Amino acid sequence: MLRRMAPKEGGASAMPAILAAIRDCQAVLVAKIGDGPTEKLRAIGVAAVSDYAWEPIDEALLAYARRMTE
């Protein structure tokens, strides 16, 4: 399932809402999120996948799905 998050307004951190929204995902395709957010994802059982960071999203999703079904 592809989810888009609305930008968070104000000074509060968006991380708690993001983690709650993706808690049921197996993985999230990421680019340059850093060790802190990667660790937070790992703590809730979500893999941070950066292998396809600079590819168009449709190609990245297909490649990841193929890799997971092999």
MONOR-V398619 format. One record per helix or strand of 3 or more residues. SS is the DSSP state (alpha for helix, beta for strand). FROM is the first residue (numbers start at 1). TO is the last residue. If there is no record, write none. Layout:
BEGIN
((SS;FROM;TO) (SS;FROM;TO))
END
This chain:
BEGIN
((alpha;15;22) (beta;27;29) (alpha;34;43) (beta;47;49) (alpha;57;69))
END
